[in-house]
Amino acid sequence: MGGSALLWGLQFAFLTPSIGLILVALYSATPAQVGWALAIYNISGFVSTLIVPTRADRRGDYLKPLLGCGLATILLASALAVASSLPWAVLALVALGGPAGVGIGLLFAHQKHIGTSVSGIMKTRAIFSFSWVAGPPIAAFMIGLLGKRSILWAVAGIAALGLVMTVMLMQERTRSEALRPASDDDEAEVVEDSGDSVLAVLRQPRVLMLSLAFLALLGTVSASVATVSLYVTDRLGTNVIWAGVALATCAGLEIPVLLSLGRLSQRFGASLLLLVGALCGVGYYSLLVVAASPVVLVAGQLLNAVFIATVSGLGLTIFQEVVPWPGLASGLFMNTQRLGAVLAGPIVALGALPGLGYAWVYAVCAPLVVLGVLLLAWARRLSRRALASRLA
């Protein structure tokens, strides 16, 4: 499972940061055209992240759709490499890029479906995060050495290896099912779990509150990361290299934190750990409001790493606890990440205000984290009430 997570992470760690560059270099896209292309691409991803996992939930099978996502990735990379014009490239991003991006969510849904422990899911999440630490620098090196199209063929090759891993997972599942006594319970559970439509699930107050909670939490993460370079140069008045040092430090610290979360969550519970992580987030954002040197920024990355790791790592676990369908739970969590990136835009724009400059971004992020925690507590309370009513 870890090998599959690494390959899925590398695919999009290579591709996602390079899409804008590819559109400009290969198809002479203007900044406005790049913006529209990425917006349409993200809309496709948003819709796909709801539809594909939900269909997988109905069938109780996440590996066949995962195989399809791998094929879509290969076709996407190939289409971008050979497309003759920008409209064809955008069409490929919309038709193939959206479904391809669902793959990692399906992998986590499969783990939940087969009963993988929280610790096991956290290890997989840590491997996925590691791929995003190593992927972008490798991709940049390849583009500089071998040219723009090289990254697309590399993505296709990694996706092909991912297909092999998925086939191996399917064979492993077939062997385990052959050893398990036949029962009608599994099929009945699939039919029962898929009785509600996606819209019915989204209208549940607990799901709505949970989504809003992580929209606020993940929106601060996106805004914080997007602002670091501007904060370093404008607020601290120093070299932008300190932003790279800060981001690299945070990414490196996230991995051991993620690995420890699985064990700690079994002892203390996901909610308590997320509260601790949120306090670290408030502390980090408050620190950057008053920070006067890049050394303080780098030192604060320990707090930032704990916050990001708990929100991104335990968030999926909490969604899977509240939403009983693994695929839809993973899809909803992934979409809160997408919408959080959208929310980050207006937050970053606050940097134009006088006085604190880009420190305004962090001054706003701190209360947003508090709001997210309150909404999460509300969602958990509604979830407990719903469980109690079903048991009554």
C-alpha positions in Angstrom: 0.0 0.0 0.0 2.9 2.3 0.8 4.4 1.8 -2.7 1.1 2.7 -4.3 0.8 5.9 -2.2 4.4 6.9 -3.2 3.7 6.4 -6.9 0.4 8.3 -6.7 2.0 11.1 -4.8 4.9 11.4 -7.3 2.6 11.5 -10.2 0.9 14.7 -9.1 3.9 16.1 -7.3 5.5 16.1 -10.7 2.5 17.3 -12.7 0.6 19.8 -10.5 3.4 22.4 -10.0 4.3 22.1 -13.7 1.0 22.5 -15.3 1.2 26.3 -15.7 4.7 26.1 -17.0 3.7 23.4 -19.5 0.8 25.4 -20.8 3.0 28.5 -21.3 6.0 26.7 -22.8 4.2 24.2 -25.1 1.1 26.2 -26.1 2.1 29.8 -25.5 -0.7 30.4 -23.0 -1.2 33.9 -21.6 -1.5 34.4 -17.8 -5.2 34.8 -18.2 -5.5 31.6 -20.3 -3.5 29.7 -17.7 -5.8 31.0 -15.0 -8.9 29.9 -16.8 -7.4 26.5 -17.7 -6.5 25.8 -14.1 -9.9 27.0 -12.9 -11.8 24.6 -15.3 -9.4 21.8 -14.4 -10.1 22.3 -10.7 -13.9 22.3 -11.3 -13.5 19.0 -13.2 -11.5 17.6 -10.2 -14.2 18.8 -7.8 -17.0 17.1 -9.6 -15.0 13.9 -10.2 -14.1 13.7 -6.5 -17.8 13.4 -5.7 -18.9 11.2 -8.5 -16.2 8.6 -8.8 -15.8 7.7 -5.1 -19.6 7.6 -4.7 -19.9 5.0 -7.5 -17.1 3.0 -5.9 -19.1 3.1 -2.6 -22.2 1.7 -4.3 -20.2 -1.2 -5.7 -18.0 -1.8 -2.6 -14.9 -1.8 -4.9 -12.3 0.9 -4.9 -9.5 -0.8 -6.8 -11.1 -1.1 -10.2 -11.8 2.7 -10.2 -8.3 3.2 -9.0 -7.1 1.3 -12.1 -9.2 3.6 -14.2 -7.6 6.6 -12.6 -4.2 5.3 -13.4 -5.1 4.8 -17.0 -6.6 8.4 -17.1 -3.2 9.7 -15.8 -1.3 8.0 -18.6 -3.7 9.3 -21.2 -3.6 12.8 -19.7 0.2 12.9 -19.8 0.3 11.5 -23.3 -2.3 14.0 -24.5 -0.5 17.0 -23.1 2.7 15.8 -24.6 1.3 15.5 -28.2 -1.6 18.1 -28.2 -1.2 20.6 -31.0 -3.0 23.5 -29.4 -4.1 25.0 -26.1 -7.8 24.1 -26.5 -6.9 20.4 -26.9 -4.7 20.6 -23.9 -7.4 22.1 -21.8 -9.9 19.5 -23.0 -7.4 16.8 -21.9 -7.1 18.5 -18.4 -10.9 18.6 -18.0 -11.8 15.2 -19.4 -8.8 13.2 -18.0 -7.2 15.3 -15.3 -10.2 15.5 -13.1 -10.9 11.8 -12.9 -7.1 11.1 -12.6 -6.8 13.2 -9.5 -9.3 11.0 -7.6 -6.8 8.1 -7.3 -5.2 8.8 -4.0 -8.6 9.3 -2.4 -9.7 5.9 -3.6 -6.6 4.4 -2.1 -7.4 5.8 1.3 -11.0 4.7 0.9 -9.8 1.1 0.1 -7.7 1.1 3.2 -10.8 2.1 5.3 -12.9 -0.5 3.5 -10.6 -3.4 4.3 -10.3 -2.3 8.0 -6.8 -0.7 8.0 -6.0 0.8 11.4 -5.6 4.6 11.8 -1.9 4.0 12.3 -1.7 2.2 9.0 -3.5 5.0 7.2 -1.2 7.6 8.8 1.8 5.7 7.6 0.4 5.8 4.1 -0.4 9.5 4.4 3.2 10.1 5.5 4.6 8.3 2.5 2.3 10.4 0.3 3.6 13.6 2.0 7.2 12.5 1.4 6.5 12.2 -2.3 5.5 15.9 -2.3 8.7 16.8 -0.5 10.9 15.0 -3.1 8.7 15.4 -6.2 8.8 19.1 -7.1 12.6 19.4 -6.8 13.1 16.3 -9.0 10.6 17.6 -11.5 12.3 21.0 -11.7 15.6 19.2 -12.3 14.2 17.1 -15.1 12.6 20.1 -16.8 15.9 22.0 -16.7 17.9 19.0 -17.9 15.6 17.2 -20.4 13.0 19.8 -21.4 9.4 20.5 -20.6 7.9 17.4 -22.2 10.2 15.1 -20.2 8.1 15.6 -17.1 5.0 14.4 -18.9 6.6 11.2 -20.0 7.9 10.7 -16.5 4.4 11.0 -15.1 3.1 8.5 -17.6 5.9 6.0 -16.6 5.2 6.4 -12.9 1.4 5.9 -13.6 2.2 2.7 -15.5 4.1 1.4 -12.4 1.1 2.5 -10.3 -1.1 0.3 -12.5 1.1 -2.7 -11.7 0.8 -1.9 -8.0 -3.0 -1.7 -8.3 -3.2 -5.0 -10.1 -1.1 -6.6 -7.3 -3.5 -5.1 -4.7 -6.4 -6.6 -6.7 -4.8 -10.0 -6.7 -4.1 -9.8 -3.0 -7.8 -8.9 -2.4 -8.9 -11.9 -4.5 -6.7 -14.2 -2.5 -7.9 -12.9 0.8 -11.6 -13.2 -0.3 -11.0 -16.8 -1.4 -9.8 -17.6 2.1 -12.8 -15.9 3.8 -16.0 -17.8 4.3 -18.8 -16.7 2.0 -21.4 -14.4 3.5 -24.2 -12.2 2.4 -23.4 -9.5 5.0 -20.9 -7.6 2.8 -23.3 -7.2 -0.1 -26.1 -6.2 2.2 -23.9 -3.6 3.8 -23.0 -2.1 0.4 -26.6 -1.8 -0.6 -27.6 -0.3 2.7 -24.8 2.2 2.8 -25.5 3.5 -0.6 -29.2 4.2 0.0 -28.8 7.9 0.5 -27.9 10.2 -2.4 -24.8 12.4 -2.3 -27.0 15.5 -1.9 -28.8 13.9 1.0 -25.5 13.3 2.7 -24.3 16.8 2.0 -27.5 18.3 3.5 -26.9 16.6 6.8 -26.0 19.3 9.4 -23.1 17.3 10.8 -21.5 16.8 7.3 -22.1 20.5 6.5 -20.5 21.7 9.8 -17.6 19.3 9.3 -16.9 20.5 5.8 -17.1 24.2 6.9 -14.7 23.4 9.8 -12.0 21.9 7.5 -12.6 24.6 4.9 -11.6 27.2 7.5 -8.6 25.1 8.8 -7.3 24.1 5.3 -7.9 27.6 4.0 -5.4 29.0 6.5 -2.9 26.4 5.4 -3.2 27.4 1.8 -3.0 31.1 2.6 0.0 30.6 4.9 2.0 28.7 2.3 1.1 31.0 -0.5 2.2 34.1 1.5 5.5 32.9 2.9 7.6 34.3 0.1 5.8 37.7 0.1 6.0 37.8 3.9 9.8 37.2 3.9 10.5 39.9 1.3 7.9 42.5 2.2 7.4 42.1 5.9 10.8 40.9 7.0 12.7 42.7 4.2 15.1 39.8 3.6 16.1 37.3 0.9 13.4 35.1 -0.5 15.7 32.1 0.1 14.5 32.1 3.7 11.0 31.3 2.4 12.4 28.1 0.8 14.3 27.2 4.0 11.1 27.7 6.0 8.9 25.6 3.7 11.5 22.8 3.4 11.9 22.7 7.2 8.1 22.4 7.7 7.8 19.7 5.0 10.6 17.7 6.6 9.1 17.9 10.1 5.6 16.9 8.8 6.7 13.4 8.0 7.7 12.3 11.5 4.7 14.0 13.0 2.4 12.1 10.6 4.1 8.8 11.5 3.5 9.4 15.2 -0.1 10.5 14.8 -1.4 7.0 14.1 0.0 5.7 17.4 -1.0 8.7 19.4 -4.5 8.8 18.0 -5.1 5.3 19.4 -4.1 6.5 22.8 -5.6 10.0 23.0 -8.2 10.1 20.2 -8.2 12.1 16.9 -10.3 15.0 18.3 -7.8 15.8 21.2 -4.8 15.6 18.9 -6.5 17.9 16.4 -7.2 20.4 19.2 -3.5 20.3 20.1 -2.6 20.8 16.4 -5.0 23.7 16.2 -3.4 25.4 19.2 -0.1 25.0 17.5 -1.6 26.6 14.4 -2.9 29.6 16.4 0.5 29.9 18.1 2.4 29.9 14.7 0.1 32.5 13.1 0.3 34.7 16.2 4.1 34.4 16.2 4.4 35.6 12.6 2.3 38.7 13.4 5.1 39.9 15.7 8.1 38.1 14.2 11.0 40.4 13.3 13.6 38.0 11.8 13.7 35.0 9.5 15.2 32.9 12.3 11.9 33.2 14.2 10.0 32.2 11.0 12.1 29.0 10.6 11.9 28.2 14.3 8.1 28.5 14.2 7.9 25.8 11.5 7.8 23.1 14.3 4.4 24.6 15.3 3.3 24.9 11.7 4.3 21.3 10.9 2.3 19.9 13.8 -0.7 22.0 12.7 -0.6 21.0 9.1 0.1 17.3 9.8 -2.8 17.0 12.3 -5.2 18.8 10.0 -4.3 17.0 6.8 -3.6 13.6 8.4 -6.4 13.3 11.0 -8.9 15.2 8.8 -9.4 12.2 6.6 -9.9 9.9 9.6 -12.5 12.3 11.1 -14.4 12.5 7.8 -14.4 8.7 7.6 -15.9 8.6 11.1 -18.7 11.0 10.4 -19.5 9.9 6.8 -20.0 6.1 6.7 -19.1 5.7 3.1 -15.3 5.6 2.7 -15.2 6.9 -0.9 -17.5 9.8 -0.3 -15.7 10.7 2.9 -12.3 10.8 1.1 -13.9 12.8 -1.7 -15.4 15.4 0.6 -12.1 15.8 2.4 -10.2 16.3 -0.8 -12.8 18.9 -1.9 -12.4 20.9 1.3 -8.7 21.1 0.4 -9.6 22.4 -3.1 -12.1 24.9 -1.7 -9.6 25.9 1.0 -7.2 26.9 -1.7 -10.0 29.1 -3.2 -10.7 30.7 0.2 -7.0 31.4 0.5 -7.2 34.0 -2.3 -9.2 36.6 -0.4 -7.1 36.0 2.7 -3.9 36.6 0.9 -5.4 39.8 -0.6 -5.5 41.2 2.9 -1.7 41.7 2.6 -2.5 44.9 0.7 -3.9 46.5 3.8 -1.7 49.2 5.5 0.0 48.6 8.8 0.9 45.0 9.2 1.3 44.2 5.4 1.4 40.5 4.8 1.3 39.8 8.5 -2.4 40.6 8.2 -2.8 37.2 6.6 -1.6 35.5 9.6 -3.5 37.8 11.9 -6.7 36.6 10.2 -5.6 32.9 10.0 -5.4 32.6 13.8 -9.1 33.3 14.5 -10.1 31.2 11.5 -8.4 28.3 13.1 -10.4 28.9 16.3 -13.6 29.1 14.2 -12.7 25.8 12.5 -12.2 24.1 15.9 -15.6 25.4 17.1 -17.3 24.1 14.0 -15.6 20.8 14.3 -16.8 20.4 17.9 -20.3 21.3 16.7 -20.1 18.6 14.0 -18.9 16.0 16.4 -21.7 16.8 18.8 -24.3 16.4 16.0 -22.7 13.2 14.9 -23.0 11.8 18.5 -26.6 12.8 18.6 -27.3 11.1 15.2 -25.6 7.9 16.5 -27.6 8.0 19.8 -30.9 8.4 17.9 -30.1 5.4 15.7 -29.3 3.2 18.7 -32.4 4.4 20.6 
